[in-house]
């Protein structure tokens, strides 16, 4: 079986809130492969959970950081430079839009809510990359998380869908800028996963059920499957991939028409 040894590699994970977080599902295989990890968190309330999750890791670095604060970001990356001297990868799993933007029609989005969603969910990747790239002296990889609503209408996702569209465009421009430095930037567009963040989306339960029923594989994905794809992109396995949005959604995004029955679904169906 092919294995990847990440001993000596150092990376930052942003966005772990609990054991169900996709960011945690990405962190686990990286740690198992020998990488040293740092975790950023927003607010003291998240620190105890993060301390418990990372208790068995090799000397994890925990640092508080509000991604809307340039001074917080400066301090975070100063800490990483002082601790490690360099950085090999970053997982950006940070997004937020005010709850009312999911509950109200998109046409009613307020200016302040637009700014908040764009700042946290899209510009934060740019702000993080500005600082991380300076520490990636031997190349590196940055992965962020997106969703299908970046390019297609998903009811109730609203402002977050617009922010994800900006995020995916930012991935392409950052990848172009940093390609000569051998720093790769990619997004993973994951299917619905039951996380804390997902609970804020009106009708998520129905969305989750329908995505599983209608996907090519007739099931929902798992957070671990997203973690495995991220691992590939963050490791030498993804060495030639940059500026991409890769879908981990059991094929849901590629379907153009849904029918009640599909040929071959029933055992013994051999019709042409």
C-alpha positions as CSV (number, residue, x, y, z in Angstrom):
1,X,0.0,0.0,0.0
2,X,1.3,3.4,-0.9
3,X,2.2,5.5,2.1
4,X,3.4,9.1,2.6
5,X,5.8,10.1,5.3
6,X,5.3,13.7,6.4
7,X,7.8,13.6,9.3
8,X,9.4,17.0,9.6
9,X,6.6,18.8,7.8
10,X,4.8,21.6,9.6
11,X,1.3,22.9,9.0
12,X,-1.4,25.1,10.3
13,X,-5.0,23.9,10.7
14,X,-7.6,26.7,10.9
15,X,-11.3,25.9,11.8
16,X,-11.4,23.0,14.2
17,X,-14.3,23.5,16.6
18,X,-15.0,19.9,17.7
19,X,-14.4,16.2,16.6
20,X,-17.0,16.6,13.9
21,X,-15.2,19.4,12.1
22,X,-14.0,18.7,8.6
23,X,-10.8,20.4,9.6
24,X,-10.2,17.8,12.3
25,X,-10.8,15.0,9.8
26,X,-8.1,16.6,7.7
27,X,-5.7,17.0,10.7
28,X,-5.9,13.4,11.8
29,X,-4.2,11.7,8.7
30,X,-1.6,14.5,8.6
31,X,-0.7,13.9,12.2
32,X,-0.6,10.1,11.6
33,X,1.8,10.6,8.8
34,X,4.2,12.4,11.1
35,X,3.5,16.1,10.4
36,X,3.7,18.7,13.2
37,X,0.5,20.7,13.5
38,X,-0.5,24.1,14.8
39,X,-4.2,25.0,15.4
40,X,-5.8,28.4,15.5
41,X,-9.0,29.0,17.2
42,X,-11.3,32.0,17.8
43,X,-12.3,32.7,21.4
44,X,-11.4,31.1,24.7
45,X,-14.5,29.0,24.7
46,X,-13.0,26.8,21.9
47,X,-9.6,26.3,23.6
48,X,-10.6,23.5,26.1
49,X,-12.1,21.4,23.3
50,X,-9.1,21.9,21.1
51,X,-6.7,21.0,24.0
52,X,-8.6,17.8,24.5
53,X,-8.6,16.8,20.8
54,X,-4.9,17.5,20.4
55,X,-3.7,16.0,23.7
56,X,-2.2,12.9,22.0
57,X,-0.4,14.8,19.2
58,X,3.3,15.6,19.0
59,X,3.8,19.1,20.6
60,X,0.8,20.8,18.9
61,X,0.8,24.6,18.8
62,X,-2.5,26.2,19.8
63,X,-3.0,29.9,19.1
64,X,-6.0,32.2,19.3
65,X,-6.7,34.1,16.2
66,X,-9.6,36.2,14.8
67,X,-9.2,36.1,11.0
68,X,-10.9,39.6,10.7
69,X,-8.0,41.1,12.7
70,X,-4.7,41.8,10.9
71,X,-2.9,42.1,14.3
72,X,-4.2,38.6,15.3
73,X,-3.0,37.2,12.0
74,X,0.4,38.9,12.3
75,X,0.8,37.5,15.8
76,X,-0.3,34.0,14.7
77,X,2.3,33.8,11.9
78,X,5.0,35.4,14.1
79,X,4.4,32.6,16.6
80,X,4.8,30.0,13.8
81,X,7.9,31.6,12.5
82,X,9.4,31.8,16.0
83,X,8.4,28.2,16.8
84,X,9.2,26.4,13.5
85,X,11.0,28.9,11.3
86,X,9.0,27.8,8.3
87,X,5.6,26.4,7.1
88,X,4.8,23.6,4.7
89,X,1.0,23.7,4.5
90,X,-2.2,25.4,5.6
91,X,-5.7,24.2,6.0
92,X,-8.2,27.1,5.8
93,X,-11.6,25.8,7.0
94,X,-13.0,29.1,8.1
95,X,-16.4,30.5,7.1
96,X,-19.2,32.5,8.6
97,X,-22.3,34.4,7.6
98,X,-24.9,35.9,10.0
99,X,-27.7,33.4,10.8
100,X,-30.4,35.7,9.3
101,X,-28.7,35.5,5.8
102,X,-29.7,31.8,5.7
103,X,-33.3,32.4,6.9
104,X,-34.2,35.4,4.7
105,X,-34.4,35.6,0.9
106,X,-31.0,36.5,-0.7
107,X,-32.5,39.8,-2.0
108,X,-32.8,41.0,1.6
109,X,-29.2,40.6,2.5
110,X,-27.9,43.7,4.4
111,X,-24.7,45.5,3.6
112,X,-23.1,44.7,6.9
113,X,-23.9,41.0,6.6
114,X,-22.4,41.0,3.1
115,X,-19.2,42.5,4.4
116,X,-19.0,40.1,7.3
117,X,-19.6,37.0,5.2
118,X,-17.1,38.1,2.6
119,X,-14.4,39.1,5.1
120,X,-14.5,35.9,7.1
121,X,-15.3,33.4,4.4
122,X,-13.3,34.8,1.4
123,X,-10.8,37.5,2.3
124,X,-9.5,35.6,5.2
125,X,-7.9,33.1,2.7
126,X,-6.1,36.0,1.0
127,X,-5.0,37.4,4.3
128,X,-3.8,34.0,5.6
129,X,-2.0,33.3,2.3
130,X,-0.2,36.6,2.3
131,X,1.5,35.6,5.6
132,X,1.8,31.9,5.1
133,X,3.6,32.2,1.7
134,X,6.4,34.1,3.3
135,X,7.1,31.1,5.5
136,X,6.9,28.6,2.7
137,X,10.5,28.9,1.7
138,X,10.7,25.4,0.2
139,X,7.3,25.5,-1.5
140,X,4.0,24.5,0.1
141,X,0.3,23.8,-0.2
142,X,-2.8,25.6,0.9
143,X,-6.3,24.0,0.9
144,X,-9.6,25.7,1.6
145,X,-13.1,24.3,1.8
146,X,-15.9,25.3,-0.6
147,X,-19.4,24.1,-1.5
148,X,-21.4,23.6,-4.7
149,X,-23.5,26.7,-3.9
150,X,-20.5,28.7,-5.2
151,X,-21.6,28.0,-8.7
152,X,-25.2,26.8,-8.5
153,X,-28.2,28.0,-6.4
154,X,-28.7,26.0,-3.3
155,X,-31.9,27.3,-1.5
156,X,-31.2,28.9,1.9
157,X,-27.4,29.0,1.4
158,X,-27.7,32.5,0.0
159,X,-24.9,34.9,1.1
160,X,-22.6,32.1,1.9
161,X,-22.9,30.8,-1.7
162,X,-21.8,34.2,-2.9
163,X,-18.9,34.2,-0.5
164,X,-17.8,30.7,-1.6
165,X,-17.8,31.9,-5.2
166,X,-15.4,34.7,-4.2
167,X,-13.4,32.1,-2.3
168,X,-13.0,29.9,-5.3
169,X,-12.0,32.8,-7.6
170,X,-9.5,33.8,-4.9
171,X,-8.0,30.3,-5.0
172,X,-7.3,30.6,-8.8
173,X,-5.7,34.1,-8.5
174,X,-3.6,33.1,-5.5
175,X,-2.5,29.9,-7.2
176,X,-1.4,32.0,-10.2
177,X,0.6,34.5,-8.1
178,X,2.3,31.8,-6.0
179,X,2.9,29.1,-8.7
180,X,6.5,30.3,-9.4
181,X,7.2,29.9,-5.7
182,X,6.0,26.3,-5.8
183,X,3.2,27.1,-3.4
184,X,0.0,25.4,-4.5
185,X,-3.5,26.7,-3.6
186,X,-6.6,24.5,-4.0
187,X,-10.2,24.2,-2.8
188,X,-12.2,21.1,-1.9
189,X,-15.9,21.4,-2.6
190,X,-17.4,18.9,-0.2
191,X,-20.9,17.5,-0.1
192,X,-23.1,18.1,2.9
193,X,-21.5,16.9,6.2
194,X,-23.2,17.1,9.6
195,X,-21.1,19.7,11.3
196,X,-21.8,22.5,13.9
197,X,-21.7,25.1,11.0
198,X,-24.2,23.1,9.0
199,X,-26.8,23.5,11.8
200,X,-27.1,27.2,11.0
201,X,-28.4,26.5,7.5
202,X,-32.2,26.4,7.3
203,X,-33.4,23.1,5.9
204,X,-30.0,21.4,6.1
205,X,-31.6,18.1,7.1
206,X,-33.6,17.9,3.9
207,X,-30.6,19.1,1.9
208,X,-28.5,16.3,3.4
209,X,-31.0,13.6,2.7
210,X,-31.6,14.6,-0.9
211,X,-27.9,15.0,-1.7
212,X,-27.4,11.4,-0.5
213,X,-30.4,10.0,-2.3
214,X,-29.6,11.8,-5.6
215,X,-25.8,11.5,-5.8
216,X,-24.2,9.1,-8.3
217,X,-23.2,6.9,-5.4
218,X,-26.6,7.1,-3.7
219,X,-25.0,8.1,-0.4
220,X,-23.6,11.1,1.4
221,X,-19.9,11.5,1.8
222,X,-18.0,11.4,5.1
223,X,-15.7,14.0,6.7
224,X,-12.9,11.4,6.5
225,X,-13.3,11.2,2.7
226,X,-12.7,15.0,2.6
227,X,-9.8,14.5,4.9
228,X,-8.2,12.0,2.5
229,X,-8.5,14.2,-0.5
230,X,-7.0,17.1,1.5
231,X,-4.2,14.9,2.6
232,X,-3.4,14.2,-1.0
233,X,-3.4,17.8,-1.9
234,X,-1.3,18.8,1.0
235,X,1.3,16.1,0.5
236,X,3.6,15.4,-2.4
237,X,0.8,13.2,-3.9
238,X,-0.8,16.5,-5.1
239,X,2.4,18.0,-6.4
240,X,1.1,19.0,-9.9
241,X,-2.3,20.3,-8.8
242,X,-3.0,23.9,-8.2
243,X,-5.8,26.5,-8.8
244,X,-8.4,23.8,-8.7
245,X,-11.7,23.1,-7.0
246,X,-12.0,19.4,-6.4
247,X,-15.4,17.9,-5.7
248,X,-15.8,15.3,-2.9
249,X,-19.6,14.9,-3.1
250,X,-20.2,11.3,-4.4
251,X,-20.7,12.7,-7.9
252,X,-23.7,15.0,-7.0
253,X,-22.2,18.1,-8.8
254,X,-21.9,16.3,-12.1
255,X,-25.5,15.3,-12.5
256,X,-27.6,17.4,-14.9
257,X,-31.0,15.7,-14.5
258,X,-32.6,13.7,-11.8
259,X,-35.0,10.8,-12.5
260,X,-37.0,8.8,-10.0
261,X,-35.3,5.6,-11.2
262,X,-32.0,4.9,-12.8
263,X,-31.1,2.1,-15.2
264,X,-29.4,-0.7,-13.3
265,X,-30.5,0.4,-9.9
266,X,-32.5,-2.7,-9.3
267,X,-30.7,-6.0,-9.2
268,X,-31.2,-8.0,-12.4
269,X,-32.0,-5.0,-14.5
270,X,-30.3,-5.6,-17.8
271,X,-32.4,-3.4,-20.1
272,X,-30.5,-1.6,-22.8
